[in-house]
Amino acid sequence: MAVHWEVYLDGAGAELDRIAAGPDQRTIAAFETALVTGYALSEARAHVITGLLKASGHPSSHHSEGSWEGTISFAANPGIFELARADTPTGNHPEGGHYFFDPGGPTFERMVRQAFWDWITDGKGGAAPSEGLGPYSGGD
């Protein structure tokens, strides 16, 4: 007994190969742009009293086959205190606004999600769905 079958992928094979190859350089560049944008927004928002917090910030990224990782870092001290104050007014900053990762952090996450969505949909998917993510997590 013999069994014979044919599979007609109608272009799906090429698409699966594209996705299996991982993000292209355009997508990696979009990830890097998101990282630098998020960092610049956060760094600009960091209040300056001693200058330590503002000077401590730096973006970093790593890309290898199948992965990309981007991080925005600031010194834990005084950063943790600034984040804990959130929008509470203080003597040095009566306007509040101490949460310096807003809008930089959510913008970074939103832009990375959009770049990934554009890669998966080959630029034809429109706005990336937020799937219930709130605005502080890069959602809509």
N, CA and C atoms as a LAMMPS dump frame, in Angstrom:
ITEM: TIMESTEP
0
ITEM: NUMBER OF ATOMS
420
ITEM: BOX BOUNDS ff ff ff
-5.0000000000000000e+02 5.0000000000000000e+02
-5.0000000000000000e+02 5.0000000000000000e+02
-5.0000000000000000e+02 5.0000000000000000e+02
ITEM: ATOMS id mol type element x y z
1 1 1 N 0.849 -1.163 0
2 1 2 C 0 0 0
3 1 3 C 0.897 1.23 0
4 2 1 N 0.567 2.208 -0.78
5 2 2 C 1.324 3.454 -0.872
6 2 3 C 0.39 4.625 -0.595
7 3 1 N 0.955 5.636 0.049
8 3 2 C 0.196 6.853 0.334
9 3 3 C 0.949 7.996 -0.307
10 4 1 N 0.241 8.869 -0.953
11 4 2 C 0.844 10.021 -1.613
12 4 3 C 0.018 11.259 -1.279
13 5 1 N 0.713 12.339 -0.94
14 5 2 C 0.001 13.592 -0.71
15 5 3 C 0.838 14.752 -1.198
16 6 1 N 0.186 15.826 -1.473
17 6 2 C 0.837 17.062 -1.87
18 6 3 C 0.329 18.172 -0.956
19 7 1 N 1.237 19.048 -0.609
20 7 2 C 0.871 20.184 0.224
21 7 3 C 1.084 21.44 -0.607
22 8 1 N 0.025 22.201 -0.752
23 8 2 C 0.106 23.451 -1.478
24 8 3 C 0.06 24.581 -0.454
25 9 1 N 1.186 25.245 -0.238
26 9 2 C 1.282 26.261 0.806
27 9 3 C 0.848 27.649 0.344
28 10 1 N 0.704 27.857 -0.937
29 10 2 C 0.259 29.143 -1.466
30 10 3 C 1.069 30.303 -0.868
31 11 1 N 2.38 30.165 -0.876
32 11 2 C 3.254 31.22 -0.379
33 11 3 C 3.54 31.148 1.105
34 12 1 N 2.875 30.268 1.83
35 12 2 C 3.067 30.187 3.281
36 12 3 C 4.478 29.718 3.618
37 13 1 N 5.068 28.905 2.781
38 13 2 C 6.424 28.422 3.046
39 13 3 C 7.425 29.565 3.103
40 14 1 N 7.332 30.488 2.165
41 14 2 C 8.235 31.642 2.155
42 14 3 C 7.992 32.527 3.375
43 15 1 N 6.74 32.675 3.763
44 15 2 C 6.418 33.483 4.935
45 15 3 C 6.945 32.833 6.209
46 16 1 N 6.791 31.523 6.313
47 16 2 C 7.326 30.82 7.48
48 16 3 C 8.849 30.922 7.523
49 17 1 N 9.496 30.848 6.371
50 17 2 C 10.957 31.024 6.32
51 17 3 C 11.349 32.426 6.776
52 18 1 N 10.586 33.443 6.368
53 18 2 C 10.874 34.828 6.759
54 18 3 C 10.779 34.989 8.274
55 19 1 N 9.741 34.439 8.859
56 19 2 C 9.565 34.562 10.303
57 19 3 C 10.616 33.743 11.049
58 20 1 N 10.925 32.561 10.551
59 20 2 C 11.938 31.718 11.192
60 20 3 C 13.319 32.38 11.177
61 21 1 N 13.584 33.217 10.175
62 21 2 C 14.883 33.902 10.073
63 21 3 C 15.029 34.991 11.135
64 22 1 N 13.937 35.402 11.748
65 22 2 C 13.998 36.431 12.787
66 22 3 C 13.85 37.817 12.195
67 23 1 N 13.758 38.809 13.081
68 23 2 C 13.563 40.185 12.617
69 23 3 C 14.688 40.66 11.701
70 24 1 N 14.314 41.421 10.696
71 24 2 C 15.294 41.978 9.767
72 24 3 C 15.952 43.211 10.382
73 25 1 N 16.913 43.767 9.678
74 25 2 C 17.645 44.924 10.196
75 25 3 C 16.752 46.147 10.379
76 26 1 N 15.735 46.269 9.555
77 26 2 C 14.787 47.381 9.703
78 26 3 C 14.063 47.284 11.047
79 27 1 N 13.684 46.073 11.437
80 27 2 C 13.002 45.868 12.715
81 27 3 C 13.95 46.099 13.885
82 28 1 N 15.18 45.593 13.771
83 28 2 C 16.17 45.819 14.828
84 28 3 C 16.417 47.324 14.982
85 29 1 N 16.495 48.038 13.86
86 29 2 C 16.678 49.493 13.911
87 29 3 C 15.488 50.161 14.596
88 30 1 N 14.279 49.658 14.361
89 30 2 C 13.092 50.211 15.021
90 30 3 C 13.145 49.941 16.524
91 31 1 N 13.638 48.764 16.93
92 31 2 C 13.819 48.471 18.356
93 31 3 C 14.812 49.453 18.97
94 32 1 N 15.916 49.672 18.276
95 32 2 C 16.953 50.583 18.784
96 32 3 C 16.425 52.018 18.868
97 33 1 N 15.634 52.42 17.882
98 33 2 C 15.016 53.747 17.9
99 33 3 C 14.084 53.879 19.09
100 34 1 N 13.313 52.834 19.376
101 34 2 C 12.43 52.84 20.543
102 34 3 C 13.233 52.994 21.829
103 35 1 N 14.346 52.299 21.913
104 35 2 C 15.188 52.371 23.109
105 35 3 C 15.728 53.781 23.324
106 36 1 N 16.282 54.36 22.279
107 36 2 C 16.862 55.7 22.394
108 36 3 C 15.779 56.743 22.664
109 37 1 N 14.627 56.591 22.048
110 37 2 C 13.516 57.519 22.282
111 37 3 C 13.044 57.439 23.732
112 38 1 N 12.836 56.228 24.231
113 38 2 C 12.413 56.054 25.613
114 38 3 C 13.427 56.609 26.592
115 39 1 N 14.704 56.372 26.303
116 39 2 C 15.761 56.9 27.169
117 39 3 C 15.761 58.431 27.155
118 40 1 N 15.71 59.018 25.973
119 40 2 C 15.75 60.48 25.861
120 40 3 C 14.581 61.129 26.597
121 41 1 N 13.39 60.55 26.491
122 41 2 C 12.225 61.089 27.198
123 41 3 C 12.403 60.977 28.713
124 42 1 N 12.932 59.853 29.175
125 42 2 C 13.139 59.665 30.614
126 42 3 C 14.244 60.567 31.138
127 43 1 N 15.321 60.664 30.409
128 43 2 C 16.451 61.489 30.827
129 43 3 C 16.055 62.961 30.884
130 44 1 N 15.252 63.405 29.928
131 44 2 C 14.813 64.797 29.909
132 44 3 C 13.866 65.087 31.076
133 45 1 N 13.162 64.091 31.527
134 45 2 C 12.182 64.271 32.6
135 45 3 C 12.814 64.179 33.99
136 46 1 N 14.01 63.572 34.095
137 46 2 C 14.658 63.419 35.404
138 46 3 C 14.989 64.795 35.975
139 47 1 N 14.525 65.052 37.179
140 47 2 C 14.8 66.322 37.839
141 47 3 C 16.272 66.429 38.204
142 48 1 N 16.762 67.633 38.24
143 48 2 C 18.168 67.852 38.573
144 48 3 C 18.257 68.617 39.895
145 49 1 N 18.749 67.958 40.89
146 49 2 C 19.099 68.616 42.154
147 49 3 C 20.609 68.487 42.298
148 50 1 N 21.096 67.246 42.314
149 50 2 C 22.542 67.01 42.387
150 50 3 C 23.117 66.682 41.022
151 51 1 N 22.292 66.248 40.093
152 51 2 C 22.756 65.828 38.772
153 51 3 C 23.092 64.347 38.703
154 52 1 N 23.142 63.674 39.859
155 52 2 C 23.51 62.26 39.901
156 52 3 C 22.544 61.395 39.102
157 53 1 N 21.258 61.589 39.312
158 53 2 C 20.266 60.759 38.63
159 53 3 C 20.33 60.972 37.123
160 54 1 N 20.304 62.207 36.697
161 54 2 C 20.324 62.512 35.26
162 54 3 C 21.584 61.957 34.601
163 55 1 N 22.732 62.089 35.27
164 55 2 C 23.997 61.619 34.705
165 55 3 C 24.128 60.102 34.723
166 56 1 N 23.342 59.425 35.553
167 56 2 C 23.488 57.975 35.683
168 56 3 C 22.765 57.182 34.605
169 57 1 N 21.85 57.805 33.888
170 57 2 C 21.046 57.073 32.926
171 57 3 C 21.833 56.612 31.709
172 58 1 N 21.48 55.424 31.23
173 58 2 C 22.057 54.955 29.975
174 58 3 C 21.197 53.84 29.373
175 59 1 N 21.082 53.866 28.062
176 59 2 C 20.398 52.77 27.377
177 59 3 C 21.425 51.712 26.986
178 60 1 N 21.011 50.48 26.935
179 60 2 C 21.884 49.415 26.446
180 60 3 C 21.029 48.391 25.709
181 61 1 N 21.649 47.721 24.752
182 61 2 C 20.917 46.693 24.015
183 61 3 C 21.863 45.585 23.6
184 62 1 N 21.271 44.457 23.325
185 62 2 C 22.03 43.302 22.852
186 62 3 C 21.168 42.583 21.823
187 63 1 N 21.785 42.222 20.725
188 63 2 C 21.078 41.52 19.664
189 63 3 C 21.889 40.298 19.263
190 64 1 N 21.235 39.176 19.227
191 64 2 C 21.859 37.958 18.706
192 64 3 C 20.797 37.217 17.913
193 65 1 N 21.169 36.112 17.326
194 65 2 C 20.214 35.372 16.512
195 65 3 C 18.998 34.978 17.351
196 66 1 N 17.852 35.472 16.957
197 66 2 C 16.62 35.116 17.633
198 66 3 C 16.241 35.96 18.835
199 67 1 N 17.052 36.967 19.194
200 67 2 C 16.654 37.772 20.335
201 67 3 C 17.194 39.193 20.237
202 68 1 N 16.479 40.091 20.863
203 68 2 C 16.912 41.476 21.047
204 68 3 C 16.492 41.87 22.451
205 69 1 N 17.354 42.545 23.16
206 69 2 C 17.044 43.001 24.505
207 69 3 C 17.491 44.435 24.644
208 70 1 N 16.609 45.279 25.148
209 70 2 C 16.933 46.677 25.379
210 70 3 C 16.589 47.055 26.813
211 71 1 N 17.468 47.828 27.437
212 71 2 C 17.283 48.226 28.833
213 71 3 C 17.591 49.706 28.995
214 72 1 N 16.76 50.38 29.773
215 72 2 C 17.013 51.761 30.173
216 72 3 C 17.322 51.712 31.663
217 73 1 N 18.514 52.153 32.042
218 73 2 C 18.938 52.076 33.447
219 73 3 C 19.235 53.459 34.01
220 74 1 N 18.897 53.633 35.271
221 74 2 C 19.259 54.809 36.045
222 74 3 C 19.731 54.322 37.406
223 75 1 N 20.52 55.125 38.088
224 75 2 C 21.023 54.757 39.41
225 75 3 C 19.862 54.478 40.357
226 76 1 N 19.984 53.406 41.123
227 76 2 C 18.929 53.059 42.08
228 76 3 C 18.767 54.143 43.141
229 77 1 N 19.865 54.753 43.528
230 77 2 C 19.815 55.829 44.504
231 77 3 C 20.367 57.074 43.832
232 78 1 N 19.605 58.078 43.525
233 78 2 C 18.318 58.473 44.086
234 78 3 C 17.11 58.088 43.245
235 79 1 N 17.289 57.304 42.191
236 79 2 C 16.179 56.991 41.295
237 79 3 C 14.976 56.402 41.984
238 80 1 N 15.189 55.469 42.899
239 80 2 C 14.068 54.827 43.571
240 80 3 C 13.253 55.835 44.382
241 81 1 N 13.928 56.83 44.944
242 81 2 C 13.209 57.841 45.717
243 81 3 C 12.387 58.741 44.808
244 82 1 N 12.949 59.086 43.664
245 82 2 C 12.199 59.914 42.709
246 82 3 C 10.968 59.165 42.211
247 83 1 N 11.131 57.881 41.884
248 83 2 C 9.994 57.1 41.408
249 83 3 C 8.941 56.946 42.496
250 84 1 N 9.39 56.765 43.752
251 84 2 C 8.448 56.604 44.864
252 84 3 C 7.644 57.88 45.103
253 85 1 N 8.242 59.031 44.837
254 85 2 C 7.521 60.298 45.036
255 85 3 C 6.431 60.486 43.988
256 86 1 N 6.597 59.831 42.863
257 86 2 C 5.627 59.911 41.752
258 86 3 C 5.348 61.367 41.401
259 87 1 N 4.102 61.776 41.478
260 87 2 C 3.754 63.154 41.121
261 87 3 C 3.557 64.049 42.339
262 88 1 N 4.002 63.603 43.498
263 88 2 C 3.857 64.381 44.728
264 88 3 C 4.759 65.609 44.687
265 89 1 N 4.222 66.785 44.965
266 89 2 C 5.068 67.983 45.028
267 89 3 C 6.083 67.891 46.163
268 90 1 N 7.259 68.457 45.949
269 90 2 C 8.285 68.54 46.993
270 90 3 C 8.779 69.981 47.051
271 91 1 N 9.617 70.271 48.041
272 91 2 C 10.156 71.622 48.181
273 91 3 C 10.945 72.064 46.965
274 92 1 N 11.751 71.164 46.391
275 92 2 C 12.552 71.517 45.227
276 92 3 C 11.759 71.518 43.928
277 93 1 N 10.695 70.725 43.904
278 93 2 C 9.873 70.629 42.691
279 93 3 C 8.399 70.665 43.068
280 94 1 N 7.859 71.869 43.284
281 94 2 C 6.459 71.967 43.71
282 94 3 C 5.458 71.476 42.652
283 95 1 N 5.92 71.336 41.417
284 95 2 C 5.024 70.851 40.36
285 95 3 C 4.881 69.338 40.377
286 96 1 N 5.708 68.627 41.181
287 96 2 C 5.654 67.164 41.213
288 96 3 C 6.353 66.592 39.99
289 97 1 N 5.77 65.541 39.43
290 97 2 C 6.313 64.948 38.205
291 97 3 C 7.6 64.187 38.41
292 98 1 N 7.747 63.5 39.536
293 98 2 C 8.983 62.779 39.816
294 98 3 C 9.073 61.44 39.098
295 99 1 N 7.961 60.935 38.62
296 99 2 C 7.987 59.635 37.935
297 99 3 C 8.579 59.841 36.545
298 100 1 N 9.921 59.812 36.474
299 100 2 C 10.61 60.195 35.243
300 100 3 C 10.54 59.144 34.142
301 101 1 N 10.054 57.937 34.433
302 101 2 C 9.904 56.931 33.381
303 101 3 C 8.617 57.129 32.582
304 102 1 N 7.816 58.111 32.952
305 102 2 C 6.617 58.427 32.188
306 102 3 C 6.848 59.768 31.507
307 103 1 N 6.793 59.854 30.219
308 103 2 C 6.267 58.889 29.266
309 103 3 C 7.327 57.997 28.613
310 104 1 N 8.595 58.113 29.016
311 104 2 C 9.657 57.363 28.331
312 104 3 C 9.498 55.867 28.343
313 105 1 N 9.207 55.285 29.512
314 105 2 C 9.065 53.829 29.615
315 105 3 C 7.921 53.291 28.772
316 106 1 N 6.698 53.832 28.958
317 106 2 C 5.59 53.35 28.14
318 106 3 C 5.793 53.597 26.644
319 107 1 N 6.423 54.714 26.285
320 107 2 C 6.696 54.986 24.871
321 107 3 C 7.644 53.936 24.306
322 108 1 N 8.695 53.614 25.055
323 108 2 C 9.64 52.571 24.666
324 108 3 C 8.912 51.247 24.427
325 109 1 N 8.092 50.822 25.386
326 109 2 C 7.377 49.554 25.257
327 109 3 C 6.402 49.567 24.086
328 110 1 N 5.696 50.685 23.898
329 110 2 C 4.728 50.793 22.799
330 110 3 C 5.435 50.711 21.446
331 111 1 N 6.578 51.405 21.334
332 111 2 C 7.304 51.407 20.062
333 111 3 C 7.905 50.034 19.746
334 112 1 N 8.392 49.327 20.75
335 112 2 C 8.919 47.973 20.535
336 112 3 C 7.791 47.046 20.102
337 113 1 N 6.65 47.143 20.783
338 113 2 C 5.5 46.298 20.414
339 113 3 C 5.061 46.577 18.979
340 114 1 N 5.052 47.853 18.59
341 114 2 C 4.659 48.199 17.224
342 114 3 C 5.67 47.683 16.208
343 115 1 N 6.967 47.818 16.513
344 115 2 C 7.999 47.327 15.591
345 115 3 C 7.883 45.819 15.415
346 116 1 N 7.64 45.096 16.49
347 116 2 C 7.488 43.647 16.409
348 116 3 C 6.249 43.289 15.586
349 117 1 N 5.148 43.993 15.838
350 117 2 C 3.908 43.768 15.094
351 117 3 C 4.115 44.038 13.6
352 118 1 N 4.815 45.128 13.291
353 118 2 C 5.083 45.449 11.879
354 118 3 C 5.908 44.351 11.224
355 119 1 N 6.861 43.777 11.961
356 119 2 C 7.667 42.687 11.403
357 119 3 C 6.803 41.454 11.164
358 120 1 N 5.999 41.072 12.153
359 120 2 C 5.17 39.871 12.028
360 120 3 C 4.165 40.023 10.892
361 121 1 N 3.564 41.204 10.765
362 121 2 C 2.528 41.404 9.74
363 121 3 C 3.099 41.936 8.43
364 122 1 N 4.425 42.012 8.339
365 122 2 C 5.105 42.528 7.147
366 122 3 C 4.632 43.946 6.806
367 123 1 N 4.383 44.727 7.856
368 123 2 C 3.998 46.122 7.688
369 123 3 C 2.567 46.341 7.252
370 124 1 N 1.744 45.296 7.283
371 124 2 C 0.372 45.418 6.789
372 124 3 C -0.674 45.284 7.89
373 125 1 N -0.228 45.339 9.164
374 125 2 C -1.155 45.078 10.254
375 125 3 C -1.737 46.286 10.934
376 126 1 N -1.293 47.483 10.538
377 126 2 C -1.8 48.686 11.193
378 126 3 C -1.243 48.831 12.599
379 127 1 N -2.039 49.417 13.477
380 127 2 C -1.61 49.625 14.859
381 127 3 C -1.562 48.292 15.597
382 128 1 N -0.51 48.095 16.383
383 128 2 C -0.368 46.863 17.159
384 128 3 C -1.446 46.798 18.228
385 129 1 N -2.094 45.648 18.374
386 129 2 C -3.104 45.528 19.425
387 129 3 C -2.438 45.564 20.795
388 130 1 N -3.101 46.204 21.749
389 130 2 C -2.511 46.307 23.082
390 130 3 C -2.937 45.155 23.982
391 131 1 N -3.935 44.381 23.579
392 131 2 C -4.351 43.186 24.315
393 131 3 C -4.526 43.435 25.805
394 132 1 N -5.143 44.54 26.158
395 132 2 C -5.445 44.826 27.551
396 132 3 C -4.337 45.531 28.318
397 133 1 N -3.193 45.794 27.678
398 133 2 C -2.134 46.537 28.366
399 133 3 C -2.6 47.961 28.611
400 134 1 N -2.361 48.453 29.792
401 134 2 C -2.707 49.825 30.12
402 134 3 C -1.655 50.792 29.631
403 135 1 N -1.898 52.098 29.768
404 135 2 C -0.97 53.101 29.25
405 135 3 C 0.413 53.063 29.917
406 136 1 N 0.51 52.592 31.165
407 136 2 C 1.834 52.535 31.812
408 136 3 C 2.627 51.299 31.404
409 137 1 N 1.997 50.418 30.629
410 137 2 C 2.679 49.23 30.127
411 137 3 C 2.824 49.274 28.612
412 138 1 N 2.712 50.454 28.047
413 138 2 C 2.855 50.6 26.6
414 138 3 C 1.588 50.314 25.819
415 139 1 N 0.467 50.131 26.5
416 139 2 C -0.804 49.885 25.828
417 139 3 C -1.497 51.197 25.48
418 140 1 N -2.696 51.039 24.973
419 140 2 C -3.461 52.217 24.568
420 140 3 C -4.489 52.606 25.595
